[in-house]
């Protein structure tokens, strides 16, 4: 398959489905932003930096499965397999 065919196929997949592609990433960003705001509040209230760092690490580790779920969602969409937003939280 040459580059022009790949480009045309990608355009046909994206056309009309941009919202389906971006939605899981928007949800992930909103949740990450909420966690960041809470972390900023916790660190700003006078807890030590070590405690804030540990909490930040735990929050980051907790968000990794959601980021992988978003990637899986988009891969299923591109492969024309079944995709659902519940995959973000599984």
C-alpha positions as CSV (number, residue, x, y, z in Angstrom):
1,X,0.0,0.0,0.0
2,X,1.5,3.4,-0.9
3,X,1.4,6.6,1.0
4,X,-1.5,8.2,-0.9
5,X,-3.8,5.2,-0.3
6,X,-2.9,5.2,3.4
7,X,-3.5,8.9,3.6
8,X,-6.9,8.6,1.9
9,X,-7.9,5.7,4.1
10,X,-7.0,7.7,7.2
11,X,-9.0,10.7,6.0
12,X,-12.0,8.4,5.4
13,X,-11.7,7.0,8.9
14,X,-11.4,10.4,10.6
15,X,-14.1,12.1,8.5
16,X,-17.2,12.4,10.6
17,X,-15.7,10.4,13.5
18,X,-13.3,13.0,15.0
19,X,-15.4,13.2,18.2
20,X,-15.2,9.4,18.7
21,X,-11.4,9.6,18.4
22,X,-11.0,12.6,20.7
23,X,-13.5,11.8,23.4
24,X,-11.5,9.3,25.5
25,X,-8.5,11.7,25.5
26,X,-10.7,14.6,26.6
27,X,-12.1,12.5,29.5
28,X,-8.5,11.5,30.5
29,X,-7.3,15.1,30.4
30,X,-10.2,16.3,32.5
31,X,-9.6,13.6,35.1
32,X,-5.9,14.3,35.1
33,X,-6.6,18.1,35.5
34,X,-8.8,17.4,38.4
35,X,-6.2,15.2,40.1
36,X,-3.6,17.9,39.5
37,X,-5.8,20.6,41.0
38,X,-6.3,18.4,44.1
39,X,-2.6,17.8,44.3
40,X,-1.8,21.5,44.1
41,X,-4.3,22.1,46.9
42,X,-2.8,19.4,49.1
43,X,0.7,20.5,48.6
44,X,-0.3,24.2,49.0
45,X,-1.9,23.5,52.4
46,X,1.4,23.0,54.1
47,X,2.1,19.3,53.7
48,X,5.7,18.4,53.1
49,X,7.0,18.0,49.6
50,X,7.8,14.4,50.1
51,X,4.1,13.6,51.0
52,X,3.0,15.6,47.9
53,X,5.5,13.7,45.7
54,X,4.3,10.3,47.0
55,X,0.6,11.3,46.5
56,X,1.5,12.6,43.0
57,X,3.2,9.3,42.1
58,X,0.2,7.3,43.3
59,X,-2.1,9.4,41.3
60,X,0.0,9.0,38.2
61,X,0.1,5.3,38.6
62,X,-3.6,5.2,39.1
63,X,-4.2,7.1,35.8
64,X,-2.0,4.9,33.6
65,X,-4.7,2.2,33.1
66,X,-7.1,4.9,31.9
67,X,-4.5,6.2,29.4
68,X,-4.0,2.6,28.2
69,X,-7.7,2.2,27.9
70,X,-7.9,5.4,25.8
71,X,-5.2,4.0,23.5
72,X,-7.1,0.7,23.3
73,X,-10.3,2.5,22.5
74,X,-8.8,4.3,19.5
75,X,-7.0,1.2,18.3
76,X,-10.3,-0.7,18.3
77,X,-12.0,2.2,16.5
78,X,-9.3,2.2,13.8
79,X,-9.4,-1.5,13.4
80,X,-13.2,-1.3,13.1
81,X,-13.7,-3.6,16.1
82,X,-16.3,-2.9,18.8
83,X,-15.3,0.1,20.9
84,X,-17.0,1.6,24.0
85,X,-16.1,4.2,26.6
86,X,-16.3,1.6,29.3
87,X,-13.0,0.3,28.1
88,X,-11.4,3.4,29.7
89,X,-12.3,2.1,33.2
90,X,-11.7,-1.6,32.7
